[in-house]
Amino acid sequence: MLIQQERLAKIIKTRRLDMGLSQEQLAEKIDKSISFIGQVERGECFPKYETLQALIACLGIDANELFTENPIGRDDLSELFNLTLHMDEKKRSLLIEFARLLHKTPL
């Protein structure tokens, strides 16, 4: 996993508190349960892609924050992640398929 659960948990909780939001308010904003927000903030579960997108958007988290501990290509990973935030599921699937093909193809 590119983003560690514990790191994500800390970022989400810190940002939520900085914004003065309760777990209940955040849960309402992204249409999830309070229990789910608590699990994410404790690092007990990792949100699905769409939920991660909603959390990032709601809390104003820049993808750079999520990848700062990854010293190899963090800027590229961050840019790629930010680009996918604006793609529909079909485009994301095509991008992943293309990346897999590139990975298998020698230069």
Buried (B, 14 or more C-beta within 10 A) or exposed (E): EEBBBEBBBEBBBBBBEEEEBEBEBBBBBBEBEBEBBBBBBEBEEBBEEEBBBBBBEBBEBEBBBBBEEBEEEBEEBBBBBEEBEEEEEEEBEEBEEEEEEEEEEEE
